[in-house]
Amino acid sequence: MLTLCVRAQPVPPPPPRGRGARARHALAAGVLLALGLASAPLHAAEYVATPTSPPPRDSLRRWAAEANARFKANPGDSVGGGNLRAYDLVAQISRRMLRSYGPHGLAQAPVLKPLLDSLGLDTDVVIDPLQPAFILVMVRNPYRFSANSVGYLYWWYRAEDFRMQGVVFRGGKEPASRVWWTGHRDQPYEWAVVDHDRGNGPAHFTLFRLNPEGTQWSIAQSDEGREPVLGEPGEAVFADINHDGLPELVQWSVPKTDSLFVPCPDCPKLTVEKTFVERQTGFTLHDSRVLPSPYATLVAFVRDLIESRRADAAKLVGDPGLVNRGIAAGWGVSRKPGTWRVEYYEQDERWPRWLALRLDGPQGVKRYIVHFTQVAGHWIIQQWAEPQPVAPKSAPHSGPGAR
């Protein structure tokens, strides 16, 4: 990632530190930080922004038309050189609209996205409800799916100065944003952003820290040059798990499928839940676990049988006799990839309690309906049965004497 250059400005005093999470998230009156992007602005003569007057609609259409034309003509996927101008045009439109809301009106920021959509622009507008003075506008090239994106960070520096800083993102889809007061004068605020590659690609995490002068955000942590924090496709959200007013990061990702098992395309998959917490060096993995589900219990049970862990397998069934029954049916024999296939599941249920399975085992192909239940909050196998094939209806008698 690349942080674009900014103009230096004096830093305001930090907000007072109160008690509890609410004080950490509160902004004191008049303490609204901002940065400025040193990129080519629109001509000042076209429009002079004030906190109460948005730009004329005709001006917005004209700037958007120029941005779209430049996006369409941009060569390559980078945002360097002349390619940046298209993104900056969208950033300036966003800045002028956001500025028109005034220092205390940025909670209205989400209404900016429908406006940008109506102008044919591809953006997301993200606001942290706990810190509404900080806005992220992610700008993408609508004509080049593989192009990098530029995220613009906006906020007020006092009542007369609204600022922005741009950062290049490889993905830029489905961004999420959190901002918080740290209590440290050397880095008073932190700003975390999660974004995704286009086409259900990997998720990325970036952590910004504000310098003491309030003149620039620096990248404290990203995927560049180190092990990615996320790095896999999957939903990722910020949550205050321990209620201390500071965010943790939780991701639910689909790992590489165990080759022994093949779920149907729309069947539930194994899901890994990862929790990341912030330390001095940045966000690090705190916990990783397979999200409990009937399918996860099935995979664990079969793996326990294959590895001869009968005691562990017995904990995953309602009747211990199912362990011997599974071994007798060849469930504990490791074979080629795709030995087990989930063919379908409980109808009209996205979180099914039974699965229909096909086993290509040592006794040939067999099919099972496996039912699951919960005991003390844990999923276990309740029972399974082999469905009986439906006998075909007899053909009409057509021999001698038939009528």
PyMOL commands that set and color helices and strands:
alter all, ss='L'
color gray80, all
select helices_A, chain A and resi 20-25+44-46+57-73+81-100+106-118+294-306+310-314+321-328
alter helices_A, ss='H'
color red, helices_A
select strands_A, chain A and resi 122-128+131-140+149-157+161-169+173-181+189-196+203-210+217-221+234-239+248-253+261-262+272-279+282-290+340-345+354-361+364-375+378-385
alter strands_A, ss='S'
color yellow, strands_A
deselect
rebuild
show_as cartoon
